[in-house]
Amino acid sequence: MTTERPRAVVAAVLATWVGSAMFVGGLVVLFHRWTHPVSSFGWFAYAPLSDTVFTPGLSPALVVGSVLTVVGAALGAFGAGMLIGRRSR
């Protein structure tokens, strides 16, 4: 007697694990960004020709960490919701 898992259950479990991994990865990137701040990023204007002081805005680490955290949380919540809310036969 073999029991096969429905594809929806496998997809929900996979979504939960991938979402959890993305969420944790995003938190690691954000934590590293806050503990090791970057002084600057990108192209610099030639100082004598500019009147404003360059202040770095959003760094790529902050953007990537935020996106990974949000997408991972959404994917993990979707997978967990599919697992919890599925109908039993």
Residue pairs with C-beta under 8 A, 6 or more apart in sequence:
8 82
8 86
9 83
9 86
11 79
11 82
12 78
12 79
12 80
12 82
12 83
12 86
13 79
13 83
14 79
15 75
15 76
15 78
15 79
15 82
16 75
16 76
16 79
16 80
16 83
17 79
18 72
18 75
18 79
19 71
19 72
19 73
19 74
19 75
19 76
19 77
19 78
19 79
20 72
20 76
21 72
22 68
22 69
22 71
22 72
22 75
22 76
23 68
23 69
23 72
23 73
23 76
24 72
25 68
25 72
26 64
26 65
26 66
26 67
26 68
26 69
26 70
26 71
26 72
27 65
27 69
28 65
29 61
29 64
29 65
29 68
30 61
30 62
30 65
30 66
30 69
32 61
32 65
33 59
33 61
33 62
33 65
38 56
38 59
38 61
39 56
40 54
40 56
41 56
41 59
41 60
42 56
44 54
45 54
